[in-house]
């Protein structure tokens, strides 16, 4: 897979017409699973084929269960200077329902590790509109996250796609999607809480 990514980077070299790259984003899944050698191979391919700004923002999406002090040092050494952390919720029941690999303690630990590391630029994802959740739980998640003072918070409404596990469960009658009103109320809560806390 790493070889294929490096080849694709090279094949797309002419796409940017020698423009300087200001932002690099490692996303689309679980790039925090990459080890140091794999990440360095990708960086080598990027720097060999493109001109990168000295102030480029280099972001890597990470799962909380992958974040350790050692991992953070490796990422920083490799050139990553921003993290996007997919916490989604601090509630274990909700995390289990969403089939997330991490639990709430790992979510909290990952934030503490980041705060103690060299990373000053990071964002955290939370999901609202979860059918088994509640408005009280949603506000609790928001306030818990804000207590860590992340520079950026990304929040998404849960959507059920037909070809996913959730879509299959819905088709089997094992899952009901949250109503638009329920999701809208949580979005309004999101805007209100973030605004009150300077976001």
C-alpha positions as CSV (number, residue, x, y, z in Angstrom):
1,X,0.0,0.0,0.0
2,X,2.8,2.4,0.9
3,X,4.5,1.7,-2.5
4,X,1.2,2.5,-4.3
5,X,0.7,5.7,-2.4
6,X,4.3,6.8,-3.2
7,X,3.8,5.9,-6.9
8,X,0.5,7.9,-7.0
9,X,2.3,10.9,-5.5
10,X,4.9,10.7,-8.3
11,X,2.3,10.2,-11.0
12,X,0.3,13.3,-10.0
13,X,3.4,15.5,-10.0
14,X,2.3,17.6,-12.9
15,X,-1.1,18.3,-11.5
16,X,0.0,21.3,-9.4
17,X,2.1,22.8,-12.1
18,X,5.0,23.4,-9.7
19,X,2.9,25.4,-7.3
20,X,4.3,25.5,-3.8
21,X,2.3,23.2,-1.4
22,X,1.0,25.0,1.7
23,X,-0.9,22.1,3.2
24,X,-0.6,18.3,3.5
25,X,-3.3,16.2,4.9
26,X,-3.1,12.5,5.9
27,X,-6.7,11.4,6.1
28,X,-9.3,9.0,4.9
29,X,-9.1,6.3,7.5
30,X,-6.5,5.5,10.1
31,X,-3.1,7.0,9.1
32,X,-2.1,7.0,12.7
33,X,-1.4,3.2,12.2
34,X,1.6,4.1,10.0
35,X,4.9,3.4,11.6
36,X,7.9,5.7,11.3
37,X,9.4,4.0,8.3
38,X,6.1,4.0,6.4
39,X,5.5,7.7,7.1
40,X,9.0,8.7,6.2
41,X,8.7,6.8,2.8
42,X,5.6,8.9,2.0
43,X,7.2,12.1,3.1
44,X,10.3,11.3,1.0
45,X,8.1,10.8,-2.1
46,X,6.3,14.1,-1.4
47,X,9.5,16.2,-1.0
48,X,11.2,14.5,-3.9
49,X,8.3,15.5,-6.3
50,X,6.9,18.7,-4.9
51,X,8.0,22.1,-3.5
52,X,6.8,22.4,0.1
53,X,6.4,25.7,1.9
54,X,8.5,26.0,5.1
55,X,5.3,27.0,6.8
56,X,3.2,24.2,5.5
57,X,0.5,22.8,7.7
58,X,0.9,19.0,7.8
59,X,-2.0,17.3,9.4
60,X,-2.5,13.6,10.3
61,X,-5.8,12.1,11.3
62,X,-5.4,10.0,14.4
63,X,-7.5,7.5,16.4
64,X,-7.3,8.0,20.2
65,X,-6.1,4.4,20.8
66,X,-3.0,5.0,18.6
67,X,-1.9,8.1,20.6
68,X,1.0,7.6,23.0
69,X,3.8,9.9,24.0
70,X,6.2,7.8,21.8
71,X,3.8,8.0,18.8
72,X,3.5,11.8,19.2
73,X,7.3,12.2,19.3
74,X,7.6,10.0,16.2
75,X,5.0,12.1,14.3
76,X,6.6,15.3,15.3
77,X,10.0,14.1,14.2
78,X,8.6,13.0,10.8
79,X,7.3,16.4,10.1
80,X,3.6,16.3,11.1
81,X,2.7,19.6,12.9
82,X,-1.1,19.2,13.3
83,X,-3.3,16.4,14.5
84,X,-7.0,15.7,13.8
85,X,-8.3,13.4,16.6
86,X,-11.4,11.3,16.0
87,X,-12.8,11.1,19.5
88,X,-16.5,11.3,18.4
89,X,-17.8,10.9,22.0
90,X,-16.6,10.5,25.6
91,X,-19.4,8.0,26.3
92,X,-18.5,4.3,26.3
93,X,-22.0,3.1,25.4
94,X,-22.1,5.4,22.4
95,X,-18.6,4.5,21.3
96,X,-19.5,0.8,21.5
97,X,-22.7,1.4,19.5
98,X,-20.6,3.2,16.8
99,X,-18.2,0.3,16.8
100,X,-15.2,2.5,17.6
101,X,-12.0,0.8,18.6
102,X,-11.3,3.2,21.5
103,X,-13.0,3.8,24.8
104,X,-13.6,6.9,26.8
105,X,-10.4,6.5,29.0
106,X,-8.3,6.3,25.8
107,X,-10.0,9.4,24.5
108,X,-9.1,11.4,27.6
109,X,-5.6,9.9,27.7
110,X,-5.0,10.9,24.1
111,X,-6.0,14.5,24.8
112,X,-3.7,14.6,27.8
113,X,-0.8,13.2,25.8
114,X,-1.3,15.8,23.1
115,X,-1.5,18.7,25.6
116,X,1.8,17.5,27.2
117,X,3.5,17.1,23.8
118,X,5.0,19.6,21.3
119,X,1.7,19.7,19.3
120,X,0.0,23.1,19.9
121,X,-2.1,22.8,16.7
122,X,-4.8,20.1,16.8
123,X,-8.5,19.5,16.1
124,X,-11.0,17.1,17.6
125,X,-14.0,15.5,16.0
126,X,-17.3,15.0,17.8
127,X,-20.5,13.4,16.3
128,X,-24.0,14.5,17.2
129,X,-27.5,13.2,16.2
130,X,-26.7,9.7,17.6
131,X,-30.0,7.9,18.2
132,X,-29.0,6.3,21.5
133,X,-27.6,9.5,22.9
134,X,-29.4,12.4,24.7
135,X,-29.2,16.2,24.7
136,X,-27.7,16.0,28.2
137,X,-25.0,13.6,27.0
138,X,-24.2,15.8,24.0
139,X,-23.7,18.9,26.1
140,X,-21.6,16.9,28.5
141,X,-19.3,15.8,25.6
142,X,-19.0,19.3,24.4
143,X,-18.0,20.7,27.8
144,X,-15.6,17.9,28.4
145,X,-13.8,18.6,25.1
146,X,-13.8,22.3,25.7
147,X,-12.0,21.8,29.0
148,X,-9.0,20.7,27.0
149,X,-9.0,23.9,25.0
150,X,-8.5,22.4,21.5
151,X,-7.6,25.1,19.0
152,X,-10.3,23.7,16.6
153,X,-13.4,21.5,17.1
154,X,-15.1,19.7,14.1
155,X,-18.6,18.4,14.6
156,X,-20.6,16.2,12.3
157,X,-24.2,14.9,12.3
158,X,-24.4,11.1,12.1
159,X,-25.6,10.1,8.7
160,X,-26.7,6.6,7.7
161,X,-25.3,5.4,4.3
162,X,-26.9,2.3,2.6
163,X,-23.7,0.4,2.1
164,X,-22.4,0.8,5.6
165,X,-22.9,-1.4,8.7
166,X,-25.4,1.2,10.0
167,X,-27.2,1.1,6.7
168,X,-27.5,-2.7,6.9
169,X,-28.7,-2.5,10.5
170,X,-31.3,0.1,9.5
171,X,-32.6,-2.1,6.7
172,X,-32.9,-5.0,9.1
173,X,-35.0,-2.9,11.5
174,X,-32.3,-2.9,14.1
175,X,-31.5,0.8,14.0
176,X,-33.6,3.9,13.7
177,X,-32.0,7.2,12.5
178,X,-32.4,10.2,14.8
179,X,-35.1,12.7,13.7
180,X,-34.2,15.9,12.0
181,X,-35.6,17.8,15.0
182,X,-33.4,15.9,17.4
183,X,-30.3,16.5,15.3
184,X,-31.2,20.2,14.8
185,X,-31.6,20.7,18.6
186,X,-28.1,19.3,19.1
187,X,-26.7,21.4,16.4
188,X,-28.2,24.5,18.0
189,X,-26.7,23.4,21.3
190,X,-23.3,23.0,19.6
191,X,-23.4,26.6,18.3
192,X,-24.5,28.0,21.6
193,X,-22.0,26.2,23.7
194,X,-19.1,26.9,21.3
195,X,-20.0,30.6,21.0
196,X,-20.2,31.0,24.8
197,X,-16.7,29.5,25.1
198,X,-15.0,31.6,22.5
199,X,-15.1,29.3,19.4
